[in-house]
Amino acid sequence: MGLGLSRGSDDLELIESKQGLASSHTRFRQWVAGYPVFQGNVSVHQGRDGSIQSVHSRYVSKPELPGRKPLVMNASRAEQFARDAIEQSTPNRQPLRSATRSELVWYPHESGDLQLAWKMMVYTSEPLGDFLTVIHADTGEVLFMENRMAFVIGSGYVYAPNPVQFHGNWTSISDSSDSTSALLNSARESVILQGLDADTGLLTGEFVSL
């Protein structure tokens, strides 16, 4: 699989690495000319032996940068544009639930051009939401907006913490060719699963993606 990376590229920053019993997962973020690329992530999933099982990428290959010029809009002004867009149906502006988090990023267009923009998370009380918003740093145009607050809950069975500790021994628990058993099932408990994406029918959302 080609990502468009050249040998010796140093524009990927390691942001997360997780090691499991049978696999490892590593996530990188792309940087260009001092700023991160919005959603420019590369995720690599490897097996126990280090072999690459899958790669998920939104890496921007050979990005086209605009000419450098003074920054037109600061974070405070960009937040005003974001809140105007979020609260356009709300007659009276309400206090935020938490301070807005913001950073300058490159926003990639389909053409490959990058535009400097303010990425911010705006925590509004009315309408209620955690709005991930990207504002054009020159014009105030809303380039991206998504409410990251999930309003759906579900339920499922989990081990708490695992069958061995639940039963106090491991000698009676066998693999059984990846099949379940009454012993394994008895170690589970039903829990509420919060933050699931609505209307997907999948175990995916704020805290999980399977």
C-alpha positions in Angstrom: 0.0 0.0 0.0 1.5 3.4 -1.0 1.0 6.4 1.3 3.0 8.8 -0.8 5.7 9.0 1.8 9.2 9.6 0.6 12.2 7.8 2.2 13.4 9.7 5.2 10.2 11.7 5.6 10.0 13.4 9.0 6.5 14.9 8.8 4.8 12.2 10.9 4.6 12.6 14.7 3.9 9.6 16.9 0.9 10.5 19.0 -0.2 7.1 20.4 1.1 3.5 20.7 -0.9 0.7 22.3 0.4 -2.8 22.9 -1.9 -5.7 23.4 -1.4 -9.5 24.0 -1.8 -10.3 20.3 -1.3 -7.0 18.4 -0.1 -3.4 18.6 -1.6 -0.2 17.3 0.4 2.9 16.5 -1.0 6.3 15.4 0.8 9.2 13.7 -0.2 12.8 12.9 1.1 14.6 9.8 2.8 18.0 10.2 3.5 20.5 7.4 5.5 23.7 7.8 5.0 23.9 11.5 1.3 23.0 11.7 -0.6 19.7 11.9 -2.9 18.6 9.1 -6.5 18.3 10.1 -7.4 14.6 10.4 -4.1 13.8 8.7 -3.6 10.6 10.7 -1.9 7.3 9.8 -2.8 4.3 12.0 -0.8 1.1 11.7 -2.0 -2.2 13.2 0.5 -5.0 13.6 0.3 -8.7 14.6 2.2 -10.4 17.5 5.2 -10.9 15.2 5.4 -7.3 14.0 3.8 -8.0 10.6 1.5 -5.2 9.4 -2.1 -6.3 9.4 -3.7 -3.0 8.2 -3.0 0.6 7.6 -5.6 3.4 7.8 -4.4 6.7 6.3 -5.6 10.2 5.6 -2.0 11.4 4.8 -1.8 14.2 2.3 0.8 13.4 -0.2 2.7 16.4 -1.9 0.6 19.1 -0.3 0.3 22.5 -2.0 0.8 25.3 0.5 -0.6 28.9 0.0 1.8 31.8 0.0 2.8 32.8 3.5 1.2 36.0 4.8 0.3 37.5 8.1 -2.4 35.7 10.1 -5.7 37.5 9.5 -7.8 36.1 12.3 -6.9 35.2 15.9 -8.5 32.3 17.9 -11.0 34.6 19.7 -12.3 36.0 16.4 -12.5 32.5 14.9 -14.5 31.3 17.9 -17.1 34.0 17.3 -17.6 32.7 13.7 -17.9 29.1 15.1 -20.4 30.1 17.8 -22.4 32.1 15.3 -22.7 29.0 13.1 -23.5 26.7 16.0 -26.1 28.9 17.6 -27.8 30.3 14.5 -31.1 28.9 15.7 -30.6 30.0 19.3 -32.1 33.5 20.0 -29.9 34.3 23.0 -26.2 33.3 23.3 -25.7 31.1 26.4 -22.5 30.7 28.4 -20.1 27.9 27.3 -19.9 24.8 29.5 -16.1 24.9 29.2 -13.4 27.0 27.6 -12.9 26.5 23.9 -9.8 24.6 22.9 -8.2 25.8 19.6 -5.1 25.3 17.5 -4.0 26.3 14.0 -4.1 23.5 11.4 -3.8 22.9 7.7 -7.2 22.0 6.3 -6.8 19.8 3.1 -9.1 20.4 0.1 -9.8 17.6 -2.4 -7.4 19.2 -4.8 -4.5 18.7 -2.3 -4.3 22.4 -1.5 -3.9 23.2 2.2 -5.6 26.2 3.8 -4.6 27.6 7.2 -7.5 27.3 9.6 -8.5 27.3 13.2 -9.5 23.9 14.6 -11.5 24.3 17.8 -13.7 22.3 20.2 -16.6 24.5 21.3 -18.5 23.3 24.4 -22.0 24.8 24.1 -24.9 24.6 26.5 -27.6 25.6 24.0 -27.7 23.8 21.7 -26.0 21.2 23.8 -22.9 19.8 22.2 -19.1 19.4 21.9 -18.7 20.9 18.4 -15.5 20.1 16.5 -15.3 23.1 14.2 -12.8 24.3 11.6 -12.8 27.9 10.6 -10.9 29.4 7.6 -8.2 31.6 9.1 -8.7 34.3 6.5 -12.4 34.5 5.7 -14.2 32.9 8.8 -15.8 30.3 6.5 -16.9 27.2 8.3 -14.9 24.4 6.7 -16.0 21.6 9.0 -18.5 21.1 11.9 -19.5 18.1 13.8 -21.1 17.6 17.2 -18.9 15.0 19.0 -21.3 14.7 21.9 -23.1 11.3 21.7 -26.7 11.0 23.0 -27.2 7.3 22.5 -26.7 4.5 25.1 -26.8 0.8 24.8 -26.0 -2.3 26.8 -23.6 -5.2 26.6 -21.7 -7.9 28.5 -18.1 -7.4 29.7 -15.6 -9.1 31.9 -14.9 -7.2 35.0 -11.9 -7.5 35.1 -11.4 -11.0 33.5 -12.5 -14.6 34.0 -9.4 -15.7 35.8 -9.7 -13.1 38.5 -13.4 -13.5 38.7 -13.2 -17.3 39.4 -9.9 -17.0 41.4 -8.1 -19.6 39.3 -7.1 -20.3 35.7 -6.7 -24.1 35.7 -10.4 -24.7 35.0 -10.6 -22.3 32.1 -9.6 -23.6 28.7 -9.5 -22.0 25.2 -12.0 -24.5 23.7 -11.2 -23.5 20.2 -12.4 -19.9 20.7 -15.8 -21.1 21.8 -17.6 -19.7 24.9 -18.6 -21.8 27.9 -20.9 -21.5 30.9 -17.8 -20.8 33.0 -16.8 -17.9 30.8 -20.3 -16.6 30.5 -20.8 -16.6 34.3 -17.9 -14.1 34.7 -19.6 -11.5 32.6 -21.8 -8.6 33.8 -24.2 -6.4 31.9 -23.2 -2.7 31.7 -24.4 0.4 30.0 -22.5 1.4 26.9 -22.5 5.2 26.6 -21.6 7.4 23.7 -22.6 5.1 20.8 -23.3 6.5 17.4 -27.0 6.7 16.7 -28.7 4.6 14.0 -25.7 2.6 13.0 -26.4 -0.7 14.7 -22.7 -1.0 15.3 -20.4 -0.9 18.4 -18.9 2.4 17.4 -18.9 5.8 19.0 -17.1 8.1 21.4 -15.2 5.4 23.3 -15.1 2.4 20.9 -14.8 1.6 17.2 -15.2 -2.1 16.2 
